[in-house]
Amino acid sequence: MRTTIDGGGRVVIPKEIRSRLGLLPGHVLDIAIVDGRISLDVSGTGMHLAESGGVPVAVTDEPIEPLTTETVRATLEQVRR
C-alpha cells in the first residue's frame, strides 16, 4: 500500500490498516527511524508496579476500559479473517 506526505509533513494511514489495528482519532503512535526506515508503533499503556497485599501488581498510569467478553470475541473474529 502506498500513501503520500502532504505539504505539512502529514501521512495518511489508509483506512484498511487503521481498521485492522483498531486505530482511532487521538491514538498516540511512536515514530522512529529503524535501520533506515520509518517505524510507527502503537504506543502501549504506561504502567508501573505497586504492592497489593504484599504482592507486586501492574497498575496502569491512566484509566483504561475493562476487558470484556465481547471485546475478546470481536478481536478473535478480526484476527481470524
N, C-alpha and C positions, 0 to 999 in steps of 0.2 A: 504494500500500500504506500502511496506517496502523498505528500502534502507540501505546502509551501510556507515560507516565512513571509509575513506581511511587513510593511514599512515600519511598524512599531516593534518588530522583532518577535511577534507572537506566532505561535504554531498552533494550528487547529488539530486536535486529536480526533480522527474520524469516529463517527457515531458508533459504528460496529465495535471498535476497540473500547470506547467508553462504556458501552453496554456490557460487553463481556467481562470487563473488570469492575463493573459497578461504580464507575466514577461519576460523581455528580458535581454540579457547580459548587465551588467552595472547598473541594477536596484539596489537600496540600500534597504536593509532589516534591520529591527531592531530585535535583538535577546535578549531574556531574559529568566530567569527561573521564571515560574509562577506555584505555587502550586506543586513544584517538577517536572515540565515538562518543556521542551524546547519550547518556543514560538517564532515563526518567524512572523513578521508583515511587510507588505509592507510600507515603510516609506512614509509619506504624503509629500506634498509640503509645505515648510516653508512659513508662511505668517505673515504679520503684518498689523495693522490698520493705515491708513493715512487719512487725510481730503481732500475731493474734493468738492469744492463748499459749504463748511460748513457742509458736511455730512461725517461721517466715512465710509470708504470703505476698503475692504480686498484687499491687494496687495501682490502678490507672491514675495518671496525673489529671485527667479530665473525665467527667462522667461519660459513659457510653451506654447505648441501648443494650438491654439484656438479650442474650441469645435465645431465640425461641425455636420451637419445633418447626414452625412454618418457615423460618429463615433457613434452617438446616435443609429442609426438604427442597426449597426453591434453589438453594446453592447446588445440591446434588443433581437436580434436574438440569441446571445450567451447565454443569461440568460434563454431564453425560452426553450432551448434544454435540 
